């Protein structure tokens, strides 16, 4: 499972990311300090797929929460 989480936040492949989100029935993604520390490109990835894989539902200086879009 750790490997899958690493791929969700770190993979450059939208297809692989979507596959893993479906496999685990992920509904929300939380991006805070820890995620930014472990996955340096996570903010760019989240912005890049916003509106296609997920929508941002909450945002402040420390935390962003994204809702995974249904298939």
N, CA, C and O atoms as a GROMACS GRO file, in nm:
protein
  284
    1UNK      N    1   0.081  -0.120   0.000
    1UNK     CA    2   0.000   0.000   0.000
    1UNK      C    3   0.085   0.126   0.000
    1UNK      O    4   0.048   0.225  -0.064
    2UNK      N    5   0.197   0.125   0.069
    2UNK     CA    6   0.285   0.241   0.073
    2UNK      C    7   0.332   0.276  -0.067
    2UNK      O    8   0.338   0.393  -0.104
    3UNK      N    9   0.366   0.175  -0.144
    3UNK     CA   10   0.410   0.197  -0.282
    3UNK      C   11   0.299   0.263  -0.363
    3UNK      O   12   0.326   0.353  -0.443
    4UNK      N   13   0.176   0.220  -0.342
    4UNK     CA   14   0.063   0.279  -0.414
    4UNK      C   15   0.041   0.425  -0.375
    4UNK      O   16   0.013   0.508  -0.461
    5UNK      N   17   0.053   0.456  -0.247
    5UNK     CA   18   0.040   0.595  -0.203
    5UNK      C   19   0.150   0.680  -0.265
    5UNK      O   20   0.125   0.792  -0.310
    6UNK      N   21   0.273   0.626  -0.269
    6UNK     CA   22   0.384   0.697  -0.333
    6UNK      C   23   0.352   0.726  -0.479
    6UNK      O   24   0.384   0.833  -0.529
    7UNK      N   25   0.289   0.633  -0.546
    7UNK     CA   26   0.256   0.653  -0.687
    7UNK      C   27   0.141   0.752  -0.704
    7UNK      O   28   0.142   0.831  -0.798
    8UNK      N   29   0.043   0.748  -0.615
    8UNK     CA   30  -0.068   0.844  -0.625
    8UNK      C   31  -0.014   0.986  -0.617
    8UNK      O   32  -0.053   1.072  -0.697
    9UNK      N   33   0.074   1.013  -0.523
    9UNK     CA   34   0.126   1.148  -0.506
    9UNK      C   35   0.246   1.179  -0.595
    9UNK      O   36   0.273   1.295  -0.623
   10UNK      N   37   0.318   1.077  -0.640
   10UNK     CA   38   0.441   1.103  -0.711
   10UNK      C   39   0.445   1.065  -0.858
   10UNK      O   40   0.532   1.113  -0.931
   11UNK      N   41   0.355   0.979  -0.902
   11UNK     CA   42   0.359   0.933  -1.041
   11UNK      C   43   0.323   1.044  -1.138
   11UNK      O   44   0.234   1.125  -1.112
   12UNK      N   45   0.393   1.046  -1.250
   12UNK     CA   46   0.363   1.143  -1.355
   12UNK      C   47   0.252   1.094  -1.448
   12UNK      O   48   0.207   1.167  -1.535
   13UNK      N   49   0.209   0.971  -1.429
   13UNK     CA   50   0.109   0.911  -1.517
   13UNK      C   51  -0.032   0.933  -1.463
   13UNK      O   52  -0.066   0.880  -1.357
   14UNK      N   53  -0.115   1.011  -1.534
   14UNK     CA   54  -0.254   1.029  -1.487
   14UNK      C   55  -0.333   0.899  -1.491
   14UNK      O   56  -0.423   0.878  -1.410
   15UNK      N   57  -0.300   0.812  -1.586
   15UNK     CA   58  -0.370   0.683  -1.596
   15UNK      C   59  -0.343   0.596  -1.474
   15UNK      O   60  -0.435   0.536  -1.418
   16UNK      N   61  -0.217   0.589  -1.432
   16UNK     CA   62  -0.180   0.509  -1.315
   16UNK      C   63  -0.241   0.569  -1.188
   16UNK      O   64  -0.291   0.496  -1.103
   17UNK      N   65  -0.237   0.700  -1.178
   17UNK     CA   66  -0.296   0.766  -1.063
   17UNK      C   67  -0.445   0.736  -1.055
   17UNK      O   68  -0.496   0.701  -0.948
   18UNK      N   69  -0.516   0.751  -1.166
   18UNK     CA   70  -0.661   0.725  -1.169
   18UNK      C   71  -0.690   0.579  -1.134
   18UNK      O   72  -0.786   0.550  -1.063
   19UNK      N   73  -0.608   0.488  -1.185
   19UNK     CA   74  -0.627   0.345  -1.156
   19UNK      C   75  -0.618   0.319  -1.006
   19UNK      O   76  -0.701   0.247  -0.950
   20UNK      N   77  -0.519   0.376  -0.941
   20UNK     CA   78  -0.501   0.355  -0.798
   20UNK      C   79  -0.612   0.422  -0.716
   20UNK      O   80  -0.657   0.366  -0.616
   21UNK      N   81  -0.655   0.539  -0.758
   21UNK     CA   82  -0.765   0.605  -0.688
   21UNK      C   83  -0.891   0.520  -0.694
   21UNK      O   84  -0.964   0.509  -0.596
   22UNK      N   85  -0.917   0.460  -0.810
   22UNK     CA   86  -1.033   0.371  -0.824
   22UNK      C   87  -1.017   0.245  -0.740
   22UNK      O   88  -1.110   0.202  -0.672
   23UNK      N   89  -0.899   0.185  -0.745
   23UNK     CA   90  -0.874   0.060  -0.672
   23UNK      C   91  -0.906   0.074  -0.524
   23UNK      O   92  -0.965  -0.015  -0.463
   24UNK      N   93  -0.868   0.187  -0.466
   24UNK     CA   94  -0.887   0.207  -0.323
   24UNK      C   95  -1.012   0.291  -0.291
   24UNK      O   96  -1.034   0.328  -0.176
   25UNK      N   97  -1.091   0.322  -0.391
   25UNK     CA   98  -1.213   0.402  -0.374
   25UNK      C   99  -1.184   0.532  -0.298
   25UNK      O  100  -1.257   0.570  -0.207
   26UNK      N  101  -1.077   0.599  -0.339
   26UNK     CA  102  -1.038   0.724  -0.275
   26UNK      C  103  -1.138   0.832  -0.313
   26UNK      O  104  -1.173   0.849  -0.429
   27UNK      N  105  -1.183   0.906  -0.212
   27UNK     CA  106  -1.277   1.016  -0.238
   27UNK      C  107  -1.213   1.151  -0.213
   27UNK      O  108  -1.246   1.249  -0.281
   28UNK      N  109  -1.120   1.158  -0.116
   28UNK     CA  110  -1.055   1.284  -0.083
   28UNK      C  111  -0.905   1.265  -0.075
   28UNK      O  112  -0.857   1.161  -0.030
   29UNK      N  113  -0.830   1.366  -0.118
   29UNK     CA  114  -0.685   1.368  -0.106
   29UNK      C  115  -0.646   1.489  -0.022
   29UNK      O  116  -0.690   1.601  -0.048
   30UNK      N  117  -0.564   1.466   0.077
   30UNK     CA  118  -0.519   1.569   0.170
   30UNK      C  119  -0.374   1.600   0.137
   30UNK      O  120  -0.290   1.510   0.133
   31UNK      N  121  -0.343   1.725   0.114
   31UNK     CA  122  -0.205   1.766   0.088
   31UNK      C  123  -0.168   1.872   0.191
   31UNK      O  124  -0.215   1.986   0.187
   32UNK      N  125  -0.082   1.831   0.284
   32UNK     CA  126  -0.035   1.920   0.389
   32UNK      C  127   0.117   1.923   0.391
   32UNK      O  128   0.182   1.890   0.292
   33UNK      N  129   0.173   1.964   0.503
   33UNK     CA  130   0.318   1.976   0.515
   33UNK      C  131   0.391   1.845   0.488
   33UNK      O  132   0.492   1.844   0.417
   34UNK      N  133   0.341   1.737   0.542
   34UNK     CA  134   0.406   1.607   0.527
   34UNK      C  135   0.410   1.564   0.380
   34UNK      O  136   0.513   1.518   0.332
   35UNK      N  137   0.298   1.580   0.311
   35UNK     CA  138   0.293   1.541   0.169
   35UNK      C  139   0.388   1.629   0.086
   35UNK      O  140   0.453   1.579  -0.005
   36UNK      N  141   0.394   1.756   0.118
   36UNK     CA  142   0.486   1.846   0.045
   36UNK      C  143   0.632   1.809   0.071
   36UNK      O  144   0.717   1.821  -0.017
   37UNK      N  145   0.661   1.764   0.192
   37UNK     CA  146   0.796   1.724   0.228
   37UNK      C  147   0.837   1.596   0.154
   37UNK      O  148   0.946   1.590   0.098
   38UNK      N  149   0.750   1.495   0.154
   38UNK     CA  150   0.783   1.366   0.094
   38UNK      C  151   0.768   1.363  -0.057
   38UNK      O  152   0.835   1.285  -0.125
   39UNK      N  153   0.682   1.448  -0.111
   39UNK     CA  154   0.656   1.450  -0.255
   39UNK      C  155   0.672   1.592  -0.306
   39UNK      O  156   0.574   1.665  -0.321
   40UNK      N  157   0.797   1.634  -0.334
   40UNK     CA  158   0.825   1.773  -0.369
   40UNK      C  159   0.744   1.828  -0.488
   40UNK      O  160   0.718   1.948  -0.493
   41UNK      N  161   0.704   1.744  -0.580
   41UNK     CA  162   0.628   1.791  -0.696
   41UNK      C  163   0.478   1.780  -0.680
   41UNK      O  164   0.404   1.797  -0.777
   42UNK      N  165   0.431   1.750  -0.559
   42UNK     CA  166   0.289   1.720  -0.540
   42UNK      C  167   0.200   1.840  -0.573
   42UNK      O  168   0.092   1.822  -0.629
   43UNK      N  169   0.241   1.961  -0.539
   43UNK     CA  170   0.155   2.077  -0.566
   43UNK      C  171   0.137   2.098  -0.716
   43UNK      O  172   0.026   2.128  -0.761
   44UNK      N  173   0.242   2.083  -0.793
   44UNK     CA  174   0.231   2.097  -0.939
   44UNK      C  175   0.142   1.988  -0.996
   44UNK      O  176   0.062   2.013  -1.086
   45UNK      N  177   0.155   1.865  -0.944
   45UNK     CA  178   0.071   1.756  -0.991
   45UNK      C  179  -0.076   1.784  -0.960
   45UNK      O  180  -0.162   1.765  -1.046
   46UNK      N  181  -0.103   1.828  -0.839
   46UNK     CA  182  -0.242   1.853  -0.800
   46UNK      C  183  -0.303   1.962  -0.886
   46UNK      O  184  -0.417   1.950  -0.930
   47UNK      N  185  -0.229   2.069  -0.911
   47UNK     CA  186  -0.279   2.177  -0.998
   47UNK      C  187  -0.297   2.127  -1.142
   47UNK      O  188  -0.392   2.164  -1.210
   48UNK      N  189  -0.203   2.044  -1.186
   48UNK     CA  190  -0.206   1.997  -1.324
   48UNK      C  191  -0.326   1.910  -1.358
   48UNK      O  192  -0.374   1.912  -1.471
   49UNK      N  193  -0.373   1.833  -1.260
   49UNK     CA  194  -0.486   1.743  -1.286
   49UNK      C  195  -0.616   1.792  -1.224
   49UNK      O  196  -0.718   1.722  -1.224
   50UNK      N  197  -0.612   1.915  -1.169
   50UNK     CA  198  -0.733   1.972  -1.113
   50UNK      C  199  -0.836   1.993  -1.225
   50UNK      O  200  -0.804   2.050  -1.329
   51UNK      N  201  -0.955   1.947  -1.201
   51UNK     CA  202  -1.060   1.958  -1.302
   51UNK      C  203  -1.072   1.835  -1.390
   51UNK      O  204  -1.172   1.818  -1.460
   52UNK      N  205  -0.970   1.748  -1.386
   52UNK     CA  206  -0.979   1.623  -1.462
   52UNK      C  207  -0.985   1.502  -1.369
   52UNK      O  208  -1.075   1.419  -1.381
   53UNK      N  209  -0.889   1.492  -1.276
   53UNK     CA  210  -0.889   1.380  -1.181
   53UNK      C  211  -0.955   1.418  -1.049
   53UNK      O  212  -1.011   1.332  -0.981
   54UNK      N  213  -0.948   1.544  -1.011
   54UNK     CA  214  -1.001   1.589  -0.884
   54UNK      C  215  -1.035   1.737  -0.890
   54UNK      O  216  -0.996   1.808  -0.982
   55UNK      N  217  -1.109   1.782  -0.790
   55UNK     CA  218  -1.142   1.923  -0.772
   55UNK      C  219  -1.098   1.966  -0.633
   55UNK      O  220  -1.116   1.892  -0.536
   56UNK      N  221  -1.043   2.085  -0.624
   56UNK     CA  222  -1.003   2.137  -0.492
   56UNK      C  223  -1.130   2.180  -0.418
   56UNK      O  224  -1.210   2.257  -0.471
   57UNK      N  225  -1.147   2.130  -0.296
   57UNK     CA  226  -1.266   2.164  -0.218
   57UNK      C  227  -1.232   2.247  -0.094
   57UNK      O  228  -1.321   2.303  -0.030
   58UNK      N  229  -1.102   2.254  -0.061
   58UNK     CA  230  -1.060   2.334   0.053
   58UNK      C  231  -0.915   2.373   0.031
   58UNK      O  232  -0.835   2.295  -0.021
   59UNK      N  233  -0.882   2.496   0.073
   59UNK     CA  234  -0.745   2.543   0.054
   59UNK      C  235  -0.715   2.654   0.154
   59UNK      O  236  -0.794   2.747   0.170
   60UNK      N  237  -0.601   2.643   0.220
   60UNK     CA  238  -0.547   2.754   0.299
   60UNK      C  239  -0.395   2.748   0.285
   60UNK      O  240  -0.345   2.674   0.200
   61UNK      N  241  -0.322   2.823   0.364
   61UNK     CA  242  -0.176   2.828   0.347
   61UNK      C  243  -0.108   2.696   0.379
   61UNK      O  244   0.002   2.671   0.329
   62UNK      N  245  -0.169   2.612   0.460
   62UNK     CA  246  -0.104   2.489   0.504
   62UNK      C  247  -0.161   2.362   0.443
   62UNK      O  248  -0.090   2.262   0.431
   63UNK      N  249  -0.287   2.365   0.405
   63UNK     CA  250  -0.356   2.242   0.364
   63UNK      C  251  -0.441   2.266   0.239
   63UNK      O  252  -0.505   2.370   0.225
   64UNK      N  253  -0.439   2.169   0.150
   64UNK     CA  254  -0.533   2.165   0.038
   64UNK      C  255  -0.601   2.029   0.041
   64UNK      O  256  -0.536   1.927   0.064
   65UNK      N  257  -0.730   2.028   0.017
   65UNK     CA  258  -0.805   1.903   0.011
   65UNK      C  259  -0.873   1.897  -0.125
   65UNK      O  260  -0.935   1.993  -0.170
   66UNK      N  261  -0.860   1.782  -0.188
   66UNK     CA  262  -0.915   1.759  -0.322
   66UNK      C  263  -1.015   1.645  -0.318
   66UNK      O  264  -0.993   1.544  -0.253
   67UNK      N  265  -1.125   1.663  -0.390
   67UNK     CA  266  -1.225   1.558  -0.404
   67UNK      C  267  -1.201   1.490  -0.538
   67UNK      O  268  -1.198   1.554  -0.643
   68UNK      N  269  -1.186   1.359  -0.534
   68UNK     CA  270  -1.163   1.281  -0.656
   68UNK      C  271  -1.290   1.282  -0.739
   68UNK      O  272  -1.399   1.256  -0.688
   69UNK      N  273  -1.276   1.312  -0.867
   69UNK     CA  274  -1.391   1.315  -0.957
   69UNK      C  275  -1.434   1.173  -0.991
   69UNK      O  276  -1.350   1.084  -1.007
   70UNK      N  277  -1.564   1.152  -1.001
   70UNK     CA  278  -1.610   1.018  -1.042
   70UNK      C  279  -1.570   0.989  -1.186
   70UNK      O  280  -1.547   1.082  -1.264
   71UNK      N  281  -1.561   0.864  -1.220
   71UNK     CA  282  -1.522   0.823  -1.358
   71UNK      C  283  -1.609   0.885  -1.463
   71UNK      O  284  -1.588   0.861  -1.582
   0.00000   0.00000   0.00000
